[in-house]
Amino acid sequence: MLGDDLQIRAFLGKHVSTSNEFQDSHLSDPNLSWLPGILKDFILPAGLPGSVSDDYLQYMLLQFPTNVTGWICHTLVTSSLLKAVGVGSFSGTSAAASAAAIRWVSKDGIGAVGRLFIGGRFGNLFDDDPKQWRMYADFIGSAGSIFDLTTQVYPAYFLPLASLGNLAKAVARGLKDPSFRVIQNHFAISGNLGEVAAKEEVWEVTAQLLGLYLGILILDTPDLVKSYPVLVSTWGSMRLLHLWLRYLSLSALRFNTINLKRARVLVKSHVLHSRVPGCNECNREENILSWQRFIRPRIIFGVAMEEILGGGRSISMLRTLLRIYAREKYILMVNQQRKDFEVFVSFKAGATSISVLRSVWQTYWLHENLNVSENIFDQLVKSLSEMDDRFKEFIQQLDNAGWDTHQINLRVPKEISIDECHV
């Protein structure tokens, strides 16, 4: 708290995720007249393509081989786990069977902690960037499978290795399931979420059966069963194919909601070219894998006022910033201690997702127009003036390009808020 001028407190920004109709797609209505009616009704939602978003079919066609390769990998990993617990090497006694069962079940109990942790701690992440977290889920699941594969080499350490593997895969599932629910909600543009989920199950089970069948064929190859290096290399090749297919399927998605990554693409285009890209163009440009901390220009949200003021308690600087941002629900300051461009943003009580979007727009304008030789406060004022002149046009262009401006997934950080008092 800085004198009587500010009262800093924690608050939780509210966020509501809904599904809206997707527009501006390059994909034409798929011609499925060759598909038998019975099969079409069995695997696809009724009324397709009008009952789902335009990217649904392309995603599902890529998702199918992704799931097949995933189940092949699962089959190969399971063979290592079974050998590690003694199946095929123990004598046929009931004691041997019990020992194997105990070791097998123990790993499941330890691994379940991962899903509990993810659901409780990171539940608010998935609405903002489901594509990223669905991809990360596969990376983490792959790491878990590596632990499982090593149990065959170190059977004496089966429990810790298999437990670590199960923990990683449980974390992956904790990331995967909520992310895919958001994706399913995106598909169900006519309120048919239940049918979309049911048909996805048909695709998933079919892929599972095919993947298990191919995995069994691979394991039935004598040379592969006897050679652990060949088994590992086969799994590695299949896993890389699986990850590549997953990336392709997620890249096919075309969200018309605005998260932080897409907001950066939209704002940059508007600041530089006075236009915003459509949903297809922006989603193609969005980097699924990147972390926000590595995207430039760097924006740090939820910064305490003490840090914005440079660690000092300058009342004059504080009064100046409050005056400059009197009409905004945030305070933005360029970090003058770093050579590369970086901004700090602290939000006032009552800030919304539009406040976050305005701070992103101001950041990109400053990034393109900042003059280090000029007074920083004068440039802040100029950036706000430019934003006042152009932001309404920016929102209008978003509407015209098919973006859902009523669902802006830009969460106000809960760590810090500012209540302004009389200065």
MARNU-150660 format. One record per residue (C-alpha): residue number from 1; x, y, z. Coordinates in nm, 2 decimals, decimal comma. Layout:
// MARNU-150660
ATOM   seq       px       py       pz
ATOM   NUM        X        Y        Z
...
END
This chain:
// MARNU-150660
ATOM   seq       px       py       pz
ATOM     1     0,00     0,00     0,00
ATOM     2     0,14     0,34    -0,10
ATOM     3     0,03     0,61     0,15
ATOM     4    -0,34     0,69     0,13
ATOM     5    -0,34     0,69    -0,24
ATOM     6    -0,37     0,32    -0,33
ATOM     7    -0,52     0,01    -0,17
ATOM     8    -0,39    -0,30    -0,33
ATOM     9    -0,59    -0,62    -0,29
ATOM    10    -0,64    -0,96    -0,46
ATOM    11    -0,95    -1,03    -0,67
ATOM    12    -1,06    -1,30    -0,90
ATOM    13    -1,15    -1,21    -1,26
ATOM    14    -1,46    -1,38    -1,38
ATOM    15    -1,46    -1,57    -1,70
ATOM    16    -1,74    -1,74    -1,89
ATOM    17    -1,69    -1,98    -2,17
ATOM    18    -1,97    -2,03    -2,42
ATOM    19    -1,98    -2,16    -2,77
ATOM    20    -2,07    -1,94    -3,07
ATOM    21    -2,12    -1,98    -3,44
ATOM    22    -1,79    -1,98    -3,64
ATOM    23    -1,77    -1,77    -3,95
ATOM    24    -1,52    -1,68    -4,22
ATOM    25    -1,40    -2,02    -4,31
ATOM    26    -1,21    -2,12    -4,63
ATOM    27    -1,35    -2,48    -4,61
ATOM    28    -1,64    -2,54    -4,83
ATOM    29    -1,92    -2,78    -4,73
ATOM    30    -1,78    -3,13    -4,76
ATOM    31    -1,94    -3,36    -5,02
ATOM    32    -2,02    -3,68    -4,84
ATOM    33    -2,27    -3,82    -5,09
ATOM    34    -2,04    -4,12    -5,15
ATOM    35    -2,07    -4,22    -4,79
ATOM    36    -2,35    -4,48    -4,71
ATOM    37    -2,63    -4,32    -4,52
ATOM    38    -2,62    -4,57    -4,23
ATOM    39    -2,24    -4,51    -4,18
ATOM    40    -2,29    -4,13    -4,21
ATOM    41    -2,56    -4,14    -3,94
ATOM    42    -2,34    -4,36    -3,72
ATOM    43    -2,02    -4,15    -3,73
ATOM    44    -2,13    -3,80    -3,80
ATOM    45    -2,37    -3,55    -3,62
ATOM    46    -2,71    -3,51    -3,78
ATOM    47    -2,73    -3,21    -4,01
ATOM    48    -2,36    -3,20    -4,10
ATOM    49    -2,22    -2,96    -4,22
ATOM    50    -2,47    -2,71    -4,09
ATOM    51    -2,50    -2,85    -3,74
ATOM    52    -2,13    -2,82    -3,65
ATOM    53    -1,85    -2,57    -3,71
ATOM    54    -1,67    -2,57    -4,05
ATOM    55    -1,35    -2,71    -3,91
ATOM    56    -1,52    -3,02    -3,75
ATOM    57    -1,47    -3,28    -4,03
ATOM    58    -1,11    -3,18    -4,10
ATOM    59    -1,02    -3,21    -3,73
ATOM    60    -1,19    -3,55    -3,69
ATOM    61    -1,02    -3,69    -4,01
ATOM    62    -0,68    -3,59    -3,86
ATOM    63    -0,78    -3,70    -3,51
ATOM    64    -0,85    -4,05    -3,62
ATOM    65    -0,50    -4,15    -3,73
ATOM    66    -0,37    -3,96    -3,43
ATOM    67    -0,57    -4,19    -3,20
ATOM    68    -0,47    -4,50    -3,39
ATOM    69    -0,10    -4,43    -3,35
ATOM    70    -0,16    -4,35    -2,98
ATOM    71    -0,31    -4,69    -2,92
ATOM    72    -0,03    -4,86    -3,10
ATOM    73     0,21    -4,69    -2,87
ATOM    74     0,00    -4,79    -2,57
ATOM    75     0,02    -5,16    -2,68
ATOM    76     0,40    -5,15    -2,71
ATOM    77     0,44    -4,98    -2,37
ATOM    78     0,20    -5,23    -2,21
ATOM    79     0,43    -5,52    -2,32
ATOM    80     0,72    -5,37    -2,13
ATOM    81     0,51    -5,32    -1,82
ATOM    82     0,39    -5,67    -1,82
ATOM    83     0,74    -5,81    -1,85
ATOM    84     0,86    -5,59    -1,57
ATOM    85     0,60    -5,71    -1,33
ATOM    86     0,69    -6,07    -1,41
ATOM    87     0,43    -6,18    -1,66
ATOM    88     0,60    -6,45    -1,88
ATOM    89     0,88    -6,50    -1,64
ATOM    90     0,72    -6,58    -1,30
ATOM    91     0,62    -6,93    -1,22
ATOM    92     0,25    -7,01    -1,26
ATOM    93     0,18    -6,99    -0,88
ATOM    94    -0,10    -6,78    -0,72
ATOM    95     0,17    -6,60    -0,52
ATOM    96     0,34    -6,49    -0,84
ATOM    97     0,01    -6,37    -0,99
ATOM    98    -0,07    -6,18    -0,67
ATOM    99     0,27    -6,01    -0,66
ATOM   100     0,23    -5,90    -1,02
ATOM   101    -0,13    -5,77    -0,95
ATOM   102    -0,02    -5,57    -0,65
ATOM   103     0,27    -5,41    -0,83
ATOM   104     0,03    -5,33    -1,12
ATOM   105    -0,24    -5,17    -0,91
ATOM   106    -0,01    -4,98    -0,69
ATOM   107     0,12    -4,77    -0,98
ATOM   108    -0,24    -4,66    -1,06
ATOM   109    -0,31    -4,53    -0,72
ATOM   110     0,00    -4,32    -0,71
ATOM   111    -0,06    -4,19    -1,06
ATOM   112    -0,41    -4,07    -0,98
ATOM   113    -0,27    -3,78    -0,78
ATOM   114    -0,18    -3,61    -1,11
ATOM   115    -0,54    -3,56    -1,23
ATOM   116    -0,64    -3,44    -0,88
ATOM   117    -0,37    -3,17    -0,89
ATOM   118    -0,44    -3,05    -1,24
ATOM   119    -0,81    -3,02    -1,20
ATOM   120    -0,78    -2,83    -0,87
ATOM   121    -0,49    -2,60    -0,96
ATOM   122    -0,51    -2,52    -1,33
ATOM   123    -0,88    -2,55    -1,41
ATOM   124    -0,90    -2,19    -1,54
ATOM   125    -0,64    -2,24    -1,81
ATOM   126    -0,83    -2,45    -2,06
ATOM   127    -1,09    -2,21    -2,19
ATOM   128    -0,82    -1,96    -2,28
ATOM   129    -0,59    -2,18    -2,49
ATOM   130    -0,73    -2,54    -2,54
ATOM   131    -0,51    -2,60    -2,84
ATOM   132    -0,19    -2,54    -2,65
ATOM   133    -0,28    -2,75    -2,35
ATOM   134    -0,41    -3,04    -2,56
ATOM   135    -0,07    -3,04    -2,74
ATOM   136     0,12    -3,02    -2,41
ATOM   137    -0,09    -3,31    -2,28
ATOM   138     0,06    -3,53    -2,55
ATOM   139     0,41    -3,42    -2,48
ATOM   140     0,37    -3,50    -2,11
ATOM   141     0,20    -3,83    -2,19
ATOM   142     0,49    -3,92    -2,41
ATOM   143     0,73    -3,86    -2,12
ATOM   144     0,52    -4,09    -1,90
ATOM   145     0,55    -4,37    -2,16
ATOM   146     0,93    -4,34    -2,15
ATOM   147     0,92    -4,43    -1,78
ATOM   148     0,70    -4,72    -1,86
ATOM   149     0,94    -4,85    -2,13
ATOM   150     1,23    -4,84    -1,89
ATOM   151     1,06    -5,08    -1,64
ATOM   152     1,16    -5,37    -1,87
ATOM   153     1,52    -5,27    -1,83
ATOM   154     1,50    -5,21    -1,45
ATOM   155     1,22    -5,44    -1,32
ATOM   156     1,35    -5,41    -0,97
ATOM   157     1,24    -5,04    -0,98
ATOM   158     0,90    -5,12    -1,13
ATOM   159     0,70    -4,93    -0,87
ATOM   160     0,88    -4,60    -0,88
ATOM   161     0,92    -4,60    -1,26
ATOM   162     0,57    -4,71    -1,33
ATOM   163     0,43    -4,47    -1,08
ATOM   164     0,62    -4,18    -1,24
ATOM   165     0,49    -4,29    -1,57
ATOM   166     0,14    -4,31    -1,45
ATOM   167     0,17    -3,97    -1,27
ATOM   168     0,28    -3,81    -1,60
ATOM   169     0,01    -3,97    -1,79
ATOM   170    -0,25    -3,87    -1,53
ATOM   171    -0,13    -3,51    -1,56
ATOM   172    -0,16    -3,54    -1,93
ATOM   173    -0,52    -3,67    -1,90
ATOM   174    -0,60    -3,39    -1,66
ATOM   175    -0,49    -3,15    -1,94
ATOM   176    -0,64    -3,34    -2,22
ATOM   177    -1,00    -3,39    -2,11
ATOM   178    -1,09    -3,03    -2,02
ATOM   179    -0,92    -2,90    -2,33
ATOM   180    -1,11    -3,14    -2,55
ATOM   181    -1,44    -3,04    -2,39
ATOM   182    -1,37    -2,69    -2,49
ATOM   183    -1,30    -2,81    -2,85
ATOM   184    -1,62    -3,01    -2,85
ATOM   185    -1,81    -2,71    -2,73
ATOM   186    -1,66    -2,51    -3,02
ATOM   187    -1,78    -2,77    -3,27
ATOM   188    -2,14    -2,77    -3,14
ATOM   189    -2,26    -2,45    -3,30
ATOM   190    -2,63    -2,57    -3,30
ATOM   191    -2,65    -2,67    -2,93
ATOM   192    -2,58    -3,04    -3,01
ATOM   193    -2,29    -3,09    -2,77
ATOM   194    -2,42    -3,43    -2,66
ATOM   195    -2,44    -3,56    -3,02
ATOM   196    -2,09    -3,42    -3,11
ATOM   197    -1,95    -3,60    -2,80
ATOM   198    -2,12    -3,92    -2,88
ATOM   199    -2,00    -3,92    -3,24
ATOM   200    -1,65    -3,84    -3,12
ATOM   201    -1,67    -4,15    -2,91
ATOM   202    -1,74    -4,36    -3,22
ATOM   203    -1,43    -4,22    -3,39
ATOM   204    -1,22    -4,28    -3,08
ATOM   205    -1,33    -4,64    -3,02
ATOM   206    -1,28    -4,73    -3,39
ATOM   207    -0,93    -4,58    -3,38
ATOM   208    -0,87    -4,77    -3,05
ATOM   209    -0,96    -5,10    -3,20
ATOM   210    -0,76    -5,04    -3,51
ATOM   211    -0,46    -4,92    -3,31
ATOM   212    -0,47    -5,22    -3,07
ATOM   213    -0,50    -5,46    -3,37
ATOM   214    -0,19    -5,30    -3,54
ATOM   215     0,00    -5,30    -3,21
ATOM   216    -0,07    -5,67    -3,16
ATOM   217     0,05    -5,74    -3,51
ATOM   218     0,38    -5,55    -3,43
ATOM   219     0,42    -5,74    -3,10
ATOM   220     0,36    -6,07    -3,29
ATOM   221     0,67    -6,01    -3,49
ATOM   222     0,93    -6,25    -3,33
ATOM   223     1,23    -6,03    -3,38
ATOM   224     1,06    -5,73    -3,22
ATOM   225     0,95    -5,93    -2,91
ATOM   226     1,31    -6,05    -2,85
ATOM   227     1,48    -5,71    -2,91
ATOM   228     1,43    -5,43    -2,67
ATOM   229     1,61    -5,17    -2,88
ATOM   230     1,39    -5,25    -3,18
ATOM   231     1,08    -5,22    -2,95
ATOM   232     1,20    -4,88    -2,83
ATOM   233     1,28    -4,75    -3,18
ATOM   234     0,94    -4,87    -3,31
ATOM   235     0,77    -4,69    -3,03
ATOM   236     0,97    -4,38    -3,08
ATOM   237     0,89    -4,36    -3,45
ATOM   238     0,52    -4,42    -3,39
ATOM   239     0,52    -4,16    -3,11
ATOM   240     0,67    -3,89    -3,33
ATOM   241     0,41    -3,97    -3,60
ATOM   242     0,14    -3,94    -3,33
ATOM   243     0,27    -3,60    -3,21
ATOM   244     0,29    -3,47    -3,57
ATOM   245    -0,06    -3,58    -3,64
ATOM   246    -0,19    -3,42    -3,32
ATOM   247    -0,03    -3,10    -3,42
ATOM   248    -0,19    -3,11    -3,76
ATOM   249    -0,53    -3,18    -3,61
ATOM   250    -0,51    -2,89    -3,36
ATOM   251    -0,38    -2,66    -3,64
ATOM   252    -0,70    -2,73    -3,83
ATOM   253    -0,91    -2,57    -3,56
ATOM   254    -1,05    -2,23    -3,64
ATOM   255    -1,17    -2,05    -3,32
ATOM   256    -1,36    -1,72    -3,35
ATOM   257    -1,30    -1,63    -2,99
ATOM   258    -1,02    -1,40    -2,89
ATOM   259    -0,75    -1,53    -2,65
ATOM   260    -0,42    -1,36    -2,57
ATOM   261    -0,23    -1,52    -2,86
ATOM   262    -0,49    -1,43    -3,11
ATOM   263    -0,54    -1,09    -2,96
ATOM   264    -0,17    -1,02    -3,02
ATOM   265    -0,20    -1,12    -3,39
ATOM   266    -0,51    -0,90    -3,43
ATOM   267    -0,37    -0,60    -3,25
ATOM   268    -0,04    -0,61    -3,43
ATOM   269    -0,21    -0,62    -3,77
ATOM   270    -0,44    -0,33    -3,67
ATOM   271    -0,16    -0,11    -3,53
ATOM   272     0,06    -0,16    -3,83
ATOM   273    -0,19    -0,19    -4,12
ATOM   274    -0,52    -0,06    -3,98
ATOM   275    -0,69    -0,40    -4,06
ATOM   276    -0,76    -0,72    -3,87
ATOM   277    -0,72    -1,07    -4,02
ATOM   278    -1,02    -1,31    -4,04
ATOM   279    -1,06    -1,61    -3,82
ATOM   280    -0,88    -1,85    -4,06
ATOM   281    -0,58    -1,63    -4,12
ATOM   282    -0,53    -1,55    -3,75
ATOM   283    -0,57    -1,91    -3,64
ATOM   284    -0,31    -2,02    -3,89
ATOM   285    -0,07    -1,75    -3,76
ATOM   286    -0,13    -1,85    -3,40
ATOM   287     0,16    -2,04    -3,25
ATOM   288     0,01    -2,34    -3,06
ATOM   289     0,33    -2,43    -2,88
ATOM   290     0,46    -2,09    -2,76
ATOM   291     0,45    -1,96    -2,40
ATOM   292     0,34    -1,61    -2,35
ATOM   293     0,67    -1,52    -2,17
ATOM   294     0,86    -1,59    -2,49
ATOM   295     0,64    -1,38    -2,72
ATOM   296     0,75    -1,03    -2,81
ATOM   297     0,68    -0,76    -2,71
ATOM   298     0,68    -0,89    -2,36
ATOM   299     0,37    -0,80    -2,15
ATOM   300     0,37    -0,87    -1,77
ATOM   301     0,02    -0,85    -1,63
ATOM   302    -0,08    -0,81    -1,27
ATOM   303     0,23    -0,63    -1,16
ATOM   304     0,23    -0,45    -0,82
ATOM   305     0,24    -0,07    -0,82
ATOM   306     0,57    -0,07    -0,63
ATOM   307     0,74    -0,26    -0,92
ATOM   308     0,58    -0,02    -1,18
ATOM   309     0,72     0,27    -0,98
ATOM   310     1,07     0,11    -0,99
ATOM   311     1,08     0,00    -0,63
ATOM   312     1,03     0,35    -0,50
ATOM   313     0,73     0,52    -0,34
ATOM   314     0,73     0,84    -0,55
ATOM   315     0,40     1,01    -0,49
ATOM   316     0,45     1,25    -0,78
ATOM   317     0,50     0,96    -1,03
ATOM   318     0,21     0,78    -0,88
ATOM   319    -0,01     1,09    -0,92
ATOM   320     0,10     1,13    -1,28
ATOM   321     0,02     0,78    -1,37
ATOM   322    -0,32     0,79    -1,20
ATOM   323    -0,40     1,11    -1,39
ATOM   324    -0,28     0,97    -1,73
ATOM   325    -0,49     0,65    -1,68
ATOM   326    -0,79     0,82    -1,51
ATOM   327    -1,03     0,69    -1,77
ATOM   328    -0,87     0,34    -1,80
ATOM   329    -0,92     0,04    -1,58
ATOM   330    -0,55    -0,04    -1,58
ATOM   331    -0,21     0,13    -1,55
ATOM   332     0,06     0,05    -1,80
ATOM   333     0,43     0,15    -1,78
ATOM   334     0,73     0,08    -1,99
ATOM   335     1,00    -0,10    -1,80
ATOM   336     1,29     0,14    -1,84
ATOM   337     1,54    -0,08    -1,67
ATOM   338     1,56    -0,33    -1,96
ATOM   339     1,72    -0,28    -2,30
ATOM   340     1,45    -0,49    -2,48
ATOM   341     1,10    -0,36    -2,48
ATOM   342     0,88    -0,47    -2,19
ATOM   343     0,57    -0,33    -2,02
ATOM   344     0,42    -0,37    -1,68
ATOM   345     0,04    -0,37    -1,64
ATOM   346    -0,15    -0,33    -1,31
ATOM   347    -0,53    -0,35    -1,32
ATOM   348    -0,78    -0,15    -1,13
ATOM   349    -1,08    -0,29    -0,95
ATOM   350    -1,36    -0,34    -1,21
ATOM   351    -1,12    -0,43    -1,49
ATOM   352    -1,26    -0,66    -1,76
ATOM   353    -1,14    -0,85    -2,06
ATOM   354    -1,18    -0,53    -2,27
ATOM   355    -0,94    -0,36    -2,03
ATOM   356    -0,68    -0,63    -2,10
ATOM   357    -0,74    -0,59    -2,48
ATOM   358    -0,69    -0,22    -2,46
ATOM   359    -0,36    -0,27    -2,27
ATOM   360    -0,24    -0,50    -2,54
ATOM   361    -0,33    -0,25    -2,81
ATOM   362    -0,15     0,03    -2,63
ATOM   363     0,15    -0,20    -2,58
ATOM   364     0,19    -0,27    -2,95
ATOM   365     0,15     0,09    -3,04
ATOM   366     0,43     0,18    -2,80
ATOM   367     0,64    -0,10    -2,93
ATOM   368     0,62     0,04    -3,28
ATOM   369     0,64     0,41    -3,20
ATOM   370     0,84     0,45    -2,87
ATOM   371     1,12     0,71    -2,89
ATOM   372     1,36     0,66    -2,60
ATOM   373     1,48     1,02    -2,63
ATOM   374     1,14     1,16    -2,55
ATOM   375     0,96     1,19    -2,22
ATOM   376     0,80     0,86    -2,14
ATOM   377     0,48     1,01    -1,98
ATOM   378     0,42     1,22    -2,30
ATOM   379     0,44     0,91    -2,51
ATOM   380     0,20     0,73    -2,28
ATOM   381    -0,05     1,01    -2,32
ATOM   382     0,00     1,00    -2,70
ATOM   383    -0,05     0,62    -2,71
ATOM   384    -0,38     0,66    -2,52
ATOM   385    -0,49     0,93    -2,75
ATOM   386    -0,42     0,71    -3,05
ATOM   387    -0,61     0,42    -2,89
ATOM   388    -0,91     0,65    -2,82
ATOM   389    -0,91     0,74    -3,19
ATOM   390    -0,87     0,39    -3,33
ATOM   391    -1,00     0,13    -3,08
ATOM   392    -1,37     0,17    -3,17
ATOM   393    -1,28     0,11    -3,53
ATOM   394    -1,07    -0,19    -3,42
ATOM   395    -1,37    -0,35    -3,24
ATOM   396    -1,59    -0,28    -3,54
ATOM   397    -1,34    -0,45    -3,77
ATOM   398    -1,34    -0,75    -3,54
ATOM   399    -1,72    -0,78    -3,57
ATOM   400    -1,70    -0,75    -3,95
ATOM   401    -1,43    -1,02    -3,97
ATOM   402    -1,65    -1,27    -3,78
ATOM   403    -1,48    -1,25    -3,44
ATOM   404    -1,70    -1,30    -3,14
ATOM   405    -1,64    -0,98    -2,94
ATOM   406    -1,88    -1,10    -2,67
ATOM   407    -1,65    -1,38    -2,58
ATOM   408    -1,30    -1,23    -2,53
ATOM   409    -1,09    -1,48    -2,33
ATOM   410    -0,85    -1,24    -2,17
ATOM   411    -0,85    -1,30    -1,80
ATOM   412    -0,78    -1,02    -1,56
ATOM   413    -0,50    -1,15    -1,32
ATOM   414    -0,63    -1,21    -0,97
ATOM   415    -0,31    -1,12    -0,79
ATOM   416    -0,34    -0,74    -0,78
ATOM   417    -0,61    -0,48    -0,83
ATOM   418    -0,61    -0,11    -0,75
ATOM   419    -0,88     0,09    -0,57
ATOM   420    -0,83     0,45    -0,65
ATOM   421    -0,89     0,69    -0,36
ATOM   422    -0,88     1,07    -0,36
ATOM   423    -0,53     1,19    -0,46
END
